[in-house]
Amino acid sequence: MHELGHAHYGHVGVTGKQELLADRWAAHRLISFDDLLAAAGMEQSSSSVASSLGVLPGVLETYLKMLTRADLDALRTAAIRRAA
């Protein structure tokens, strides 16, 4: 999916910025927020969440970096509910 991101943007060559854009493009298409929220409510670790979503932990990490504060708060709430 990362390589498809490069194709989507028409990248030629490789720069750090292009790698980041391709990573973000891929993460956005591989993970839906609703699926992430559900997984966060069931799994105990980020690696378990990534596994549940069928992505590598690095893809999840990239996705999490794109979320808003409100999105992150919703994830924390789901994790707290799971732990209770």
PDB file of N, CA, C and O in Angstrom:
ATOM      1  N   MET A   1       0.831  -1.188   0.000  1.00  0.00           N
ATOM      2  CA  MET A   1       0.000   0.000   0.000  1.00  0.00           C
ATOM      3  C   MET A   1       0.880   1.257   0.000  1.00  0.00           C
ATOM      4  O   MET A   1       0.540   2.270  -0.612  1.00  0.00           O
ATOM      5  N   HIS A   2       2.000   1.170   0.690  1.00  0.00           N
ATOM      6  CA  HIS A   2       2.934   2.294   0.709  1.00  0.00           C
ATOM      7  C   HIS A   2       3.381   2.649  -0.713  1.00  0.00           C
ATOM      8  O   HIS A   2       3.420   3.820  -1.089  1.00  0.00           O
ATOM      9  N   GLU A   3       3.711   1.632  -1.484  1.00  0.00           N
ATOM     10  CA  GLU A   3       4.155   1.888  -2.865  1.00  0.00           C
ATOM     11  C   GLU A   3       3.038   2.469  -3.711  1.00  0.00           C
ATOM     12  O   GLU A   3       3.297   3.276  -4.604  1.00  0.00           O
ATOM     13  N   LEU A   4       1.816   2.079  -3.449  1.00  0.00           N
ATOM     14  CA  LEU A   4       0.675   2.684  -4.152  1.00  0.00           C
ATOM     15  C   LEU A   4       0.548   4.162  -3.799  1.00  0.00           C
ATOM     16  O   LEU A   4       0.120   4.970  -4.623  1.00  0.00           O
ATOM     17  N   GLY A   5       0.919   4.506  -2.578  1.00  0.00           N
ATOM     18  CA  GLY A   5       0.941   5.916  -2.182  1.00  0.00           C
ATOM     19  C   GLY A   5       1.908   6.706  -3.037  1.00  0.00           C
ATOM     20  O   GLY A   5       1.595   7.812  -3.478  1.00  0.00           O
ATOM     21  N   HIS A   6       3.094   6.139  -3.274  1.00  0.00           N
ATOM     22  CA  HIS A   6       4.045   6.816  -4.163  1.00  0.00           C
ATOM     23  C   HIS A   6       3.438   6.992  -5.557  1.00  0.00           C
ATOM     24  O   HIS A   6       3.551   8.060  -6.160  1.00  0.00           O
ATOM     25  N   ALA A   7       2.804   5.954  -6.054  1.00  0.00           N
ATOM     26  CA  ALA A   7       2.180   6.035  -7.382  1.00  0.00           C
ATOM     27  C   ALA A   7       1.072   7.084  -7.391  1.00  0.00           C
ATOM     28  O   ALA A   7       0.951   7.849  -8.348  1.00  0.00           O
ATOM     29  N   HIS A   8       0.266   7.124  -6.340  1.00  0.00           N
ATOM     30  CA  HIS A   8      -0.833   8.087  -6.236  1.00  0.00           C
ATOM     31  C   HIS A   8      -0.312   9.526  -6.360  1.00  0.00           C
ATOM     32  O   HIS A   8      -0.901  10.360  -7.048  1.00  0.00           O
ATOM     33  N   TYR A   9       0.800   9.791  -5.679  1.00  0.00           N
ATOM     34  CA  TYR A   9       1.358  11.152  -5.692  1.00  0.00           C
ATOM     35  C   TYR A   9       2.283  11.409  -6.876  1.00  0.00           C
ATOM     36  O   TYR A   9       2.720  12.542  -7.077  1.00  0.00           O
ATOM     37  N   GLY A  10       2.590  10.376  -7.666  1.00  0.00           N
ATOM     38  CA  GLY A  10       3.468  10.555  -8.817  1.00  0.00           C
ATOM     39  C   GLY A  10       4.917  10.788  -8.426  1.00  0.00           C
ATOM     40  O   GLY A  10       5.656  11.469  -9.137  1.00  0.00           O
ATOM     41  N   HIS A  11       5.320  10.227  -7.304  1.00  0.00           N
ATOM     42  CA  HIS A  11       6.696  10.428  -6.852  1.00  0.00           C
ATOM     43  C   HIS A  11       7.710   9.809  -7.805  1.00  0.00           C
ATOM     44  O   HIS A  11       7.520   8.710  -8.327  1.00  0.00           O
ATOM     45  N   VAL A  12       8.778  10.541  -8.012  1.00  0.00           N
ATOM     46  CA  VAL A  12       9.921  10.045  -8.784  1.00  0.00           C
ATOM     47  C   VAL A  12      11.130  10.232  -7.867  1.00  0.00           C
ATOM     48  O   VAL A  12      11.380  11.334  -7.378  1.00  0.00           O
ATOM     49  N   GLY A  13      11.868   9.162  -7.640  1.00  0.00           N
ATOM     50  CA  GLY A  13      12.953   9.241  -6.675  1.00  0.00           C
ATOM     51  C   GLY A  13      12.390   9.103  -5.268  1.00  0.00           C
ATOM     52  O   GLY A  13      11.198   8.855  -5.088  1.00  0.00           O
ATOM     53  N   VAL A  14      13.246   9.263  -4.287  1.00  0.00           N
ATOM     54  CA  VAL A  14      12.810   9.086  -2.902  1.00  0.00           C
ATOM     55  C   VAL A  14      13.380  10.198  -2.035  1.00  0.00           C
ATOM     56  O   VAL A  14      14.589  10.427  -2.003  1.00  0.00           O
ATOM     57  N   THR A  15      12.495  10.877  -1.341  1.00  0.00           N
ATOM     58  CA  THR A  15      12.907  11.853  -0.333  1.00  0.00           C
ATOM     59  C   THR A  15      12.183  11.505   0.958  1.00  0.00           C
ATOM     60  O   THR A  15      11.221  10.738   0.956  1.00  0.00           O
ATOM     61  N   GLY A  16      12.646  12.064   2.037  1.00  0.00           N
ATOM     62  CA  GLY A  16      11.997  11.826   3.323  1.00  0.00           C
ATOM     63  C   GLY A  16      10.541  12.276   3.314  1.00  0.00           C
ATOM     64  O   GLY A  16       9.670  11.601   3.863  1.00  0.00           O
ATOM     65  N   LYS A  17      10.287  13.412   2.692  1.00  0.00           N
ATOM     66  CA  LYS A  17       8.913  13.925   2.611  1.00  0.00           C
ATOM     67  C   LYS A  17       8.027  12.980   1.804  1.00  0.00           C
ATOM     68  O   LYS A  17       6.876  12.740   2.170  1.00  0.00           O
ATOM     69  N   GLN A  18       8.558  12.446   0.710  1.00  0.00           N
ATOM     70  CA  GLN A  18       7.781  11.515  -0.105  1.00  0.00           C
ATOM     71  C   GLN A  18       7.490  10.227   0.668  1.00  0.00           C
ATOM     72  O   GLN A  18       6.395   9.674   0.562  1.00  0.00           O
ATOM     73  N   GLU A  19       8.458   9.752   1.437  1.00  0.00           N
ATOM     74  CA  GLU A  19       8.247   8.546   2.248  1.00  0.00           C
ATOM     75  C   GLU A  19       7.139   8.776   3.273  1.00  0.00           C
ATOM     76  O   GLU A  19       6.280   7.917   3.468  1.00  0.00           O
ATOM     77  N   LEU A  20       7.161   9.924   3.918  1.00  0.00           N
ATOM     78  CA  LEU A  20       6.136  10.249   4.904  1.00  0.00           C
ATOM     79  C   LEU A  20       4.762  10.339   4.250  1.00  0.00           C
ATOM     80  O   LEU A  20       3.790   9.809   4.787  1.00  0.00           O
ATOM     81  N   LEU A  21       4.667  10.997   3.108  1.00  0.00           N
ATOM     82  CA  LEU A  21       3.387  11.102   2.408  1.00  0.00           C
ATOM     83  C   LEU A  21       2.851   9.725   2.013  1.00  0.00           C
ATOM     84  O   LEU A  21       1.660   9.454   2.165  1.00  0.00           O
ATOM     85  N   ALA A  22       3.723   8.865   1.512  1.00  0.00           N
ATOM     86  CA  ALA A  22       3.298   7.512   1.120  1.00  0.00           C
ATOM     87  C   ALA A  22       2.869   6.707   2.338  1.00  0.00           C
ATOM     88  O   ALA A  22       1.890   5.963   2.277  1.00  0.00           O
ATOM     89  N   ASP A  23       3.594   6.849   3.444  1.00  0.00           N
ATOM     90  CA  ASP A  23       3.214   6.161   4.682  1.00  0.00           C
ATOM     91  C   ASP A  23       1.833   6.611   5.160  1.00  0.00           C
ATOM     92  O   ASP A  23       0.994   5.789   5.526  1.00  0.00           O
ATOM     93  N   ARG A  24       1.612   7.917   5.152  1.00  0.00           N
ATOM     94  CA  ARG A  24       0.326   8.452   5.615  1.00  0.00           C
ATOM     95  C   ARG A  24      -0.813   8.019   4.694  1.00  0.00           C
ATOM     96  O   ARG A  24      -1.895   7.657   5.157  1.00  0.00           O
ATOM     97  N   TRP A  25      -0.564   8.059   3.408  1.00  0.00           N
ATOM     98  CA  TRP A  25      -1.588   7.648   2.445  1.00  0.00           C
ATOM     99  C   TRP A  25      -1.986   6.206   2.699  1.00  0.00           C
ATOM    100  O   TRP A  25      -3.170   5.872   2.721  1.00  0.00           O
ATOM    101  N   ALA A  26      -0.980   5.351   2.891  1.00  0.00           N
ATOM    102  CA  ALA A  26      -1.236   3.927   3.130  1.00  0.00           C
ATOM    103  C   ALA A  26      -1.979   3.714   4.440  1.00  0.00           C
ATOM    104  O   ALA A  26      -2.961   2.974   4.479  1.00  0.00           O
ATOM    105  N   ALA A  27      -1.529   4.346   5.500  1.00  0.00           N
ATOM    106  CA  ALA A  27      -2.167   4.166   6.814  1.00  0.00           C
ATOM    107  C   ALA A  27      -3.622   4.595   6.774  1.00  0.00           C
ATOM    108  O   ALA A  27      -4.492   3.933   7.341  1.00  0.00           O
ATOM    109  N   HIS A  28      -3.878   5.700   6.105  1.00  0.00           N
ATOM    110  CA  HIS A  28      -5.248   6.222   6.016  1.00  0.00           C
ATOM    111  C   HIS A  28      -6.174   5.244   5.292  1.00  0.00           C
ATOM    112  O   HIS A  28      -7.362   5.165   5.604  1.00  0.00           O
ATOM    113  N   ARG A  29      -5.643   4.513   4.345  1.00  0.00           N
ATOM    114  CA  ARG A  29      -6.463   3.558   3.594  1.00  0.00           C
ATOM    115  C   ARG A  29      -6.547   2.185   4.233  1.00  0.00           C
ATOM    116  O   ARG A  29      -7.481   1.430   3.963  1.00  0.00           O
ATOM    117  N   LEU A  30      -5.593   1.857   5.068  1.00  0.00           N
ATOM    118  CA  LEU A  30      -5.580   0.534   5.702  1.00  0.00           C
ATOM    119  C   LEU A  30      -6.349   0.487   7.021  1.00  0.00           C
ATOM    120  O   LEU A  30      -6.769  -0.584   7.458  1.00  0.00           O
ATOM    121  N   ILE A  31      -6.530   1.642   7.650  1.00  0.00           N
ATOM    122  CA  ILE A  31      -7.172   1.679   8.969  1.00  0.00           C
ATOM    123  C   ILE A  31      -8.358   2.630   8.932  1.00  0.00           C
ATOM    124  O   ILE A  31      -8.244   3.769   8.478  1.00  0.00           O
ATOM    125  N   SER A  32      -9.495   2.148   9.416  1.00  0.00           N
ATOM    126  CA  SER A  32     -10.635   3.052   9.608  1.00  0.00           C
ATOM    127  C   SER A  32     -10.710   3.394  11.090  1.00  0.00           C
ATOM    128  O   SER A  32     -10.403   2.562  11.944  1.00  0.00           O
ATOM    129  N   PHE A  33     -11.118   4.613  11.388  1.00  0.00           N
ATOM    130  CA  PHE A  33     -11.180   5.029  12.783  1.00  0.00           C
ATOM    131  C   PHE A  33     -12.159   4.164  13.573  1.00  0.00           C
ATOM    132  O   PHE A  33     -11.881   3.823  14.723  1.00  0.00           O
ATOM    133  N   ASP A  34     -13.273   3.809  12.994  1.00  0.00           N
ATOM    134  CA  ASP A  34     -14.242   2.972  13.699  1.00  0.00           C
ATOM    135  C   ASP A  34     -13.651   1.616  14.056  1.00  0.00           C
ATOM    136  O   ASP A  34     -13.880   1.113  15.156  1.00  0.00           O
ATOM    137  N   ASP A  35     -12.891   1.016  13.140  1.00  0.00           N
ATOM    138  CA  ASP A  35     -12.236  -0.257  13.426  1.00  0.00           C
ATOM    139  C   ASP A  35     -11.179  -0.090  14.515  1.00  0.00           C
ATOM    140  O   ASP A  35     -11.034  -0.950  15.384  1.00  0.00           O
ATOM    141  N   LEU A  36     -10.445   1.015  14.464  1.00  0.00           N
ATOM    142  CA  LEU A  36      -9.440   1.291  15.485  1.00  0.00           C
ATOM    143  C   LEU A  36     -10.095   1.458  16.850  1.00  0.00           C
ATOM    144  O   LEU A  36      -9.598   0.938  17.849  1.00  0.00           O
ATOM    145  N   LEU A  37     -11.185   2.168  16.893  1.00  0.00           N
ATOM    146  CA  LEU A  37     -11.901   2.385  18.148  1.00  0.00           C
ATOM    147  C   LEU A  37     -12.379   1.055  18.735  1.00  0.00           C
ATOM    148  O   LEU A  37     -12.257   0.823  19.937  1.00  0.00           O
ATOM    149  N   ALA A  38     -12.915   0.199  17.893  1.00  0.00           N
ATOM    150  CA  ALA A  38     -13.370  -1.115  18.353  1.00  0.00           C
ATOM    151  C   ALA A  38     -12.201  -1.946  18.876  1.00  0.00           C
ATOM    152  O   ALA A  38     -12.309  -2.584  19.923  1.00  0.00           O
ATOM    153  N   ALA A  39     -11.096  -1.938  18.156  1.00  0.00           N
ATOM    154  CA  ALA A  39      -9.921  -2.713  18.579  1.00  0.00           C
ATOM    155  C   ALA A  39      -9.345  -2.171  19.880  1.00  0.00           C
ATOM    156  O   ALA A  39      -8.914  -2.943  20.737  1.00  0.00           O
ATOM    157  N   ALA A  40      -9.335  -0.856  20.034  1.00  0.00           N
ATOM    158  CA  ALA A  40      -8.817  -0.249  21.265  1.00  0.00           C
ATOM    159  C   ALA A  40      -9.678  -0.621  22.467  1.00  0.00           C
ATOM    160  O   ALA A  40      -9.194  -0.661  23.598  1.00  0.00           O
ATOM    161  N   GLY A  41     -10.937  -0.888  22.219  1.00  0.00           N
ATOM    162  CA  GLY A  41     -11.824  -1.295  23.297  1.00  0.00           C
ATOM    163  C   GLY A  41     -11.696  -2.758  23.665  1.00  0.00           C
ATOM    164  O   GLY A  41     -12.257  -3.196  24.670  1.00  0.00           O
ATOM    165  N   MET A  42     -10.954  -3.533  22.855  1.00  0.00           N
ATOM    166  CA  MET A  42     -10.830  -4.971  23.109  1.00  0.00           C
ATOM    167  C   MET A  42      -9.395  -5.412  23.398  1.00  0.00           C
ATOM    168  O   MET A  42      -9.186  -6.366  24.148  1.00  0.00           O
ATOM    169  N   GLU A  43      -8.418  -4.745  22.825  1.00  0.00           N
ATOM    170  CA  GLU A  43      -7.021  -5.182  22.923  1.00  0.00           C
ATOM    171  C   GLU A  43      -6.277  -4.390  23.993  1.00  0.00           C
ATOM    172  O   GLU A  43      -6.636  -3.255  24.305  1.00  0.00           O
ATOM    173  N   GLN A  44      -5.234  -5.007  24.552  1.00  0.00           N
ATOM    174  CA  GLN A  44      -4.505  -4.384  25.653  1.00  0.00           C
ATOM    175  C   GLN A  44      -3.232  -3.664  25.247  1.00  0.00           C
ATOM    176  O   GLN A  44      -2.733  -2.844  26.018  1.00  0.00           O
ATOM    177  N   SER A  45      -2.692  -3.933  24.084  1.00  0.00           N
ATOM    178  CA  SER A  45      -1.445  -3.291  23.669  1.00  0.00           C
ATOM    179  C   SER A  45      -1.567  -2.786  22.238  1.00  0.00           C
ATOM    180  O   SER A  45      -2.427  -3.224  21.475  1.00  0.00           O
ATOM    181  N   SER A  46      -0.687  -1.857  21.897  1.00  0.00           N
ATOM    182  CA  SER A  46      -0.734  -1.318  20.538  1.00  0.00           C
ATOM    183  C   SER A  46      -0.388  -2.394  19.512  1.00  0.00           C
ATOM    184  O   SER A  46      -0.935  -2.391  18.409  1.00  0.00           O
ATOM    185  N   SER A  47       0.512  -3.314  19.861  1.00  0.00           N
ATOM    186  CA  SER A  47       0.826  -4.385  18.911  1.00  0.00           C
ATOM    187  C   SER A  47      -0.369  -5.314  18.722  1.00  0.00           C
ATOM    188  O   SER A  47      -0.576  -5.844  17.631  1.00  0.00           O
ATOM    189  N   SER A  48      -1.153  -5.512  19.774  1.00  0.00           N
ATOM    190  CA  SER A  48      -2.370  -6.318  19.645  1.00  0.00           C
ATOM    191  C   SER A  48      -3.422  -5.602  18.805  1.00  0.00           C
ATOM    192  O   SER A  48      -4.135  -6.228  18.021  1.00  0.00           O
ATOM    193  N   VAL A  49      -3.508  -4.297  18.975  1.00  0.00           N
ATOM    194  CA  VAL A  49      -4.438  -3.500  18.164  1.00  0.00           C
ATOM    195  C   VAL A  49      -4.036  -3.597  16.701  1.00  0.00           C
ATOM    196  O   VAL A  49      -4.883  -3.817  15.835  1.00  0.00           O
ATOM    197  N   ALA A  50      -2.740  -3.433  16.419  1.00  0.00           N
ATOM    198  CA  ALA A  50      -2.257  -3.521  15.034  1.00  0.00           C
ATOM    199  C   ALA A  50      -2.578  -4.889  14.451  1.00  0.00           C
ATOM    200  O   ALA A  50      -3.051  -4.990  13.318  1.00  0.00           O
ATOM    201  N   SER A  51      -2.325  -5.930  15.213  1.00  0.00           N
ATOM    202  CA  SER A  51      -2.612  -7.285  14.743  1.00  0.00           C
ATOM    203  C   SER A  51      -4.095  -7.460  14.465  1.00  0.00           C
ATOM    204  O   SER A  51      -4.481  -8.046  13.454  1.00  0.00           O
ATOM    205  N   SER A  52      -4.915  -6.954  15.360  1.00  0.00           N
ATOM    206  CA  SER A  52      -6.368  -7.044  15.186  1.00  0.00           C
ATOM    207  C   SER A  52      -6.826  -6.336  13.916  1.00  0.00           C
ATOM    208  O   SER A  52      -7.779  -6.765  13.265  1.00  0.00           O
ATOM    209  N   LEU A  53      -6.143  -5.254  13.571  1.00  0.00           N
ATOM    210  CA  LEU A  53      -6.485  -4.479  12.368  1.00  0.00           C
ATOM    211  C   LEU A  53      -5.839  -5.050  11.111  1.00  0.00           C
ATOM    212  O   LEU A  53      -6.172  -4.644   9.998  1.00  0.00           O
ATOM    213  N   GLY A  54      -4.920  -5.988  11.288  1.00  0.00           N
ATOM    214  CA  GLY A  54      -4.240  -6.591  10.141  1.00  0.00           C
ATOM    215  C   GLY A  54      -3.178  -5.711   9.523  1.00  0.00           C
ATOM    216  O   GLY A  54      -2.914  -5.787   8.323  1.00  0.00           O
ATOM    217  N   VAL A  55      -2.558  -4.860  10.362  1.00  0.00           N
ATOM    218  CA  VAL A  55      -1.498  -3.975   9.867  1.00  0.00           C
ATOM    219  C   VAL A  55      -0.256  -4.133  10.739  1.00  0.00           C
ATOM    220  O   VAL A  55      -0.328  -4.656  11.852  1.00  0.00           O
ATOM    221  N   LEU A  56       0.870  -3.680  10.228  1.00  0.00           N
ATOM    222  CA  LEU A  56       2.092  -3.664  11.016  1.00  0.00           C
ATOM    223  C   LEU A  56       2.026  -2.558  12.063  1.00  0.00           C
ATOM    224  O   LEU A  56       1.352  -1.551  11.845  1.00  0.00           O
ATOM    225  N   PRO A  57       2.710  -2.722  13.196  1.00  0.00           N
ATOM    226  CA  PRO A  57       2.696  -1.677  14.227  1.00  0.00           C
ATOM    227  C   PRO A  57       3.115  -0.303  13.714  1.00  0.00           C
ATOM    228  O   PRO A  57       2.586   0.707  14.178  1.00  0.00           O
ATOM    229  N   GLY A  58       4.048  -0.241  12.772  1.00  0.00           N
ATOM    230  CA  GLY A  58       4.469   1.046  12.218  1.00  0.00           C
ATOM    231  C   GLY A  58       3.361   1.761  11.467  1.00  0.00           C
ATOM    232  O   GLY A  58       3.288   2.990  11.480  1.00  0.00           O
ATOM    233  N   VAL A  59       2.504   0.997  10.817  1.00  0.00           N
ATOM    234  CA  VAL A  59       1.358   1.592  10.109  1.00  0.00           C
ATOM    235  C   VAL A  59       0.395   2.196  11.133  1.00  0.00           C
ATOM    236  O   VAL A  59      -0.120   3.296  10.933  1.00  0.00           O
ATOM    237  N   LEU A  60       0.156   1.477  12.222  1.00  0.00           N
ATOM    238  CA  LEU A  60      -0.710   2.002  13.281  1.00  0.00           C
ATOM    239  C   LEU A  60      -0.106   3.269  13.879  1.00  0.00           C
ATOM    240  O   LEU A  60      -0.813   4.248  14.116  1.00  0.00           O
ATOM    241  N   GLU A  61       1.193   3.246  14.120  1.00  0.00           N
ATOM    242  CA  GLU A  61       1.873   4.414  14.681  1.00  0.00           C
ATOM    243  C   GLU A  61       1.718   5.628  13.766  1.00  0.00           C
ATOM    244  O   GLU A  61       1.448   6.733  14.237  1.00  0.00           O
ATOM    245  N   THR A  62       1.887   5.424  12.477  1.00  0.00           N
ATOM    246  CA  THR A  62       1.711   6.509  11.514  1.00  0.00           C
ATOM    247  C   THR A  62       0.285   7.043  11.567  1.00  0.00           C
ATOM    248  O   THR A  62       0.071   8.255  11.566  1.00  0.00           O
ATOM    249  N   TYR A  63      -0.690   6.135  11.612  1.00  0.00           N
ATOM    250  CA  TYR A  63      -2.095   6.543  11.655  1.00  0.00           C
ATOM    251  C   TYR A  63      -2.378   7.357  12.915  1.00  0.00           C
ATOM    252  O   TYR A  63      -3.039   8.395  12.855  1.00  0.00           O
ATOM    253  N   LEU A  64      -1.876   6.882  14.054  1.00  0.00           N
ATOM    254  CA  LEU A  64      -2.134   7.571  15.325  1.00  0.00           C
ATOM    255  C   LEU A  64      -1.583   8.990  15.306  1.00  0.00           C
ATOM    256  O   LEU A  64      -2.173   9.886  15.910  1.00  0.00           O
ATOM    257  N   LYS A  65      -0.471   9.210  14.629  1.00  0.00           N
ATOM    258  CA  LYS A  65       0.127  10.540  14.556  1.00  0.00           C
ATOM    259  C   LYS A  65      -0.726  11.516  13.751  1.00  0.00           C
ATOM    260  O   LYS A  65      -0.535  12.728  13.854  1.00  0.00           O
ATOM    261  N   MET A  66      -1.657  11.010  12.956  1.00  0.00           N
ATOM    262  CA  MET A  66      -2.512  11.876  12.133  1.00  0.00           C
ATOM    263  C   MET A  66      -3.821  12.237  12.832  1.00  0.00           C
ATOM    264  O   MET A  66      -4.582  13.064  12.330  1.00  0.00           O
ATOM    265  N   LEU A  67      -4.089  11.624  13.990  1.00  0.00           N
ATOM    266  CA  LEU A  67      -5.374  11.836  14.647  1.00  0.00           C
ATOM    267  C   LEU A  67      -5.444  13.172  15.364  1.00  0.00           C
ATOM    268  O   LEU A  67      -4.427  13.736  15.769  1.00  0.00           O
ATOM    269  N   THR A  68      -6.654  13.663  15.511  1.00  0.00           N
ATOM    270  CA  THR A  68      -6.895  14.891  16.255  1.00  0.00           C
ATOM    271  C   THR A  68      -6.919  14.584  17.750  1.00  0.00           C
ATOM    272  O   THR A  68      -6.993  13.425  18.158  1.00  0.00           O
ATOM    273  N   ARG A  69      -6.857  15.612  18.535  1.00  0.00           N
ATOM    274  CA  ARG A  69      -6.946  15.446  20.000  1.00  0.00           C
ATOM    275  C   ARG A  69      -8.262  14.777  20.380  1.00  0.00           C
ATOM    276  O   ARG A  69      -8.281  13.922  21.265  1.00  0.00           O
ATOM    277  N   ALA A  70      -9.355  15.147  19.734  1.00  0.00           N
ATOM    278  CA  ALA A  70     -10.659  14.536  20.023  1.00  0.00           C
ATOM    279  C   ALA A  70     -10.652  13.037  19.696  1.00  0.00           C
ATOM    280  O   ALA A  70     -11.203  12.229  20.444  1.00  0.00           O
ATOM    281  N   ASP A  71     -10.031  12.683  18.585  1.00  0.00           N
ATOM    282  CA  ASP A  71      -9.922  11.263  18.223  1.00  0.00           C
ATOM    283  C   ASP A  71      -9.114  10.502  19.270  1.00  0.00           C
ATOM    284  O   ASP A  71      -9.503   9.409  19.681  1.00  0.00           O
ATOM    285  N   LEU A  72      -7.995  11.075  19.701  1.00  0.00           N
ATOM    286  CA  LEU A  72      -7.161  10.428  20.706  1.00  0.00           C
ATOM    287  C   LEU A  72      -7.904  10.285  22.032  1.00  0.00           C
ATOM    288  O   LEU A  72      -7.764   9.275  22.722  1.00  0.00           O
ATOM    289  N   ASP A  73      -8.691  11.295  22.384  1.00  0.00           N
ATOM    290  CA  ASP A  73      -9.503  11.213  23.607  1.00  0.00           C
ATOM    291  C   ASP A  73     -10.514  10.075  23.512  1.00  0.00           C
ATOM    292  O   ASP A  73     -10.729   9.353  24.485  1.00  0.00           O
ATOM    293  N   ALA A  74     -11.131   9.913  22.351  1.00  0.00           N
ATOM    294  CA  ALA A  74     -12.089   8.819  22.154  1.00  0.00           C
ATOM    295  C   ALA A  74     -11.403   7.460  22.300  1.00  0.00           C
ATOM    296  O   ALA A  74     -11.977   6.531  22.868  1.00  0.00           O
ATOM    297  N   LEU A  75     -10.178   7.344  21.788  1.00  0.00           N
ATOM    298  CA  LEU A  75      -9.423   6.093  21.938  1.00  0.00           C
ATOM    299  C   LEU A  75      -9.091   5.825  23.401  1.00  0.00           C
ATOM    300  O   LEU A  75      -9.202   4.690  23.866  1.00  0.00           O
ATOM    301  N   ARG A  76      -8.686   6.861  24.126  1.00  0.00           N
ATOM    302  CA  ARG A  76      -8.392   6.691  25.552  1.00  0.00           C
ATOM    303  C   ARG A  76      -9.635   6.243  26.311  1.00  0.00           C
ATOM    304  O   ARG A  76      -9.558   5.373  27.179  1.00  0.00           O
ATOM    305  N   THR A  77     -10.760   6.825  25.989  1.00  0.00           N
ATOM    306  CA  THR A  77     -12.020   6.448  26.636  1.00  0.00           C
ATOM    307  C   THR A  77     -12.347   4.990  26.366  1.00  0.00           C
ATOM    308  O   THR A  77     -12.769   4.273  27.273  1.00  0.00           O
ATOM    309  N   ALA A  78     -12.161   4.543  25.140  1.00  0.00           N
ATOM    310  CA  ALA A  78     -12.422   3.135  24.798  1.00  0.00           C
ATOM    311  C   ALA A  78     -11.490   2.215  25.580  1.00  0.00           C
ATOM    312  O   ALA A  78     -11.912   1.161  26.056  1.00  0.00           O
ATOM    313  N   ALA A  79     -10.231   2.608  25.711  1.00  0.00           N
ATOM    314  CA  ALA A  79      -9.269   1.780  26.454  1.00  0.00           C
ATOM    315  C   ALA A  79      -9.613   1.748  27.941  1.00  0.00           C
ATOM    316  O   ALA A  79      -9.486   0.706  28.585  1.00  0.00           O
ATOM    317  N   ILE A  80     -10.044   2.871  28.483  1.00  0.00           N
ATOM    318  CA  ILE A  80     -10.430   2.923  29.899  1.00  0.00           C
ATOM    319  C   ILE A  80     -11.644   2.037  30.146  1.00  0.00           C
ATOM    320  O   ILE A  80     -11.693   1.315  31.141  1.00  0.00           O
ATOM    321  N   ARG A  81     -12.614   2.088  29.255  1.00  0.00           N
ATOM    322  CA  ARG A  81     -13.803   1.244  29.400  1.00  0.00           C
ATOM    323  C   ARG A  81     -13.426  -0.243  29.358  1.00  0.00           C
ATOM    324  O   ARG A  81     -13.982  -1.057  30.095  1.00  0.00           O
ATOM    325  N   ARG A  82     -12.474  -0.577  28.484  1.00  0.00           N
ATOM    326  CA  ARG A  82     -12.025  -1.965  28.394  1.00  0.00           C
ATOM    327  C   ARG A  82     -11.395  -2.401  29.694  1.00  0.00           C
ATOM    328  O   ARG A  82     -11.631  -3.514  30.163  1.00  0.00           O
ATOM    329  N   ALA A  83     -10.589  -1.524  30.282  1.00  0.00           N
ATOM    330  CA  ALA A  83      -9.863  -1.859  31.497  1.00  0.00           C
ATOM    331  C   ALA A  83     -10.769  -1.940  32.728  1.00  0.00           C
ATOM    332  O   ALA A  83     -10.436  -2.597  33.714  1.00  0.00           O
ATOM    333  N   ALA A  84     -11.903  -1.273  32.656  1.00  0.00           N
ATOM    334  CA  ALA A  84     -12.802  -1.234  33.843  1.00  0.00           C
ATOM    335  C   ALA A  84     -13.567  -2.529  34.032  1.00  0.00           C
ATOM    336  O   ALA A  84     -14.352  -2.651  34.972  1.00  0.00           O
TER     337      ALA A  84
END
